[in-house]
Amino acid sequence: MEMAGEVSEKPQAIKVAAICGSLRKASYNRGLIRAAMEMSKEEMEGVIMEYVEISSLPMMNADLEVEGAYPPEVEAFRRKILEADSLLFASPDYNYSITPLKNALDWGSRPPNVWAGKTAAAVSAVGGGRRAQFHLRQIGVFLHLHFINKPEFYLNAHRPPGKFNADNGDLLDLDTKNKLKELLLSLQAFTLTLLPLPPPHQSTLFNCTTRRS
């Protein structure tokens, strides 16, 4: 009898929607999101990340809801979140909170709540991001978002040495990139524990063949 070796299989792919709570183009938090997206393409298998813009969303106003429909910008945003398995949030601290990210969270929470049951992770490029992330996690409890607990990611980008390109906010620091990758790997692993198993297919983990001599 001859037994073939174990067949390696690609991990189930997860879709991550990346959202930045800063609208400034050269924001360091946007730089973290761009770095995460590059990692998902070049260094990580099984992670598909898409940036979802929130700057075009109108301020939350129930008067904009007409017969159960939302404005086109809101509908498009909600569809992107609904299609994702997981979320990556980047936010600075605005007076101990997360404006304008809160507006996006509120629009997504309108019935049906598109955040429910998804995993999430948060990063911040400023030390005050601890407060913003704490508030974000509190909101996530009510929205039924499942945040990873570790590793935490807070970065004081304004403390030397510089970690970002001064012109466009691209992340340059290798140590910070490694920490960001650790967070993404943790998010991927946590998400896979909550996702339903993919449908069965013909290939199996072990392939045994018998040959007669």
Order of alpha helices (4+ residues) and beta strands (2+ residues): beta-beta-alpha-beta-alpha-beta-alpha-beta-alpha-beta-alpha-beta
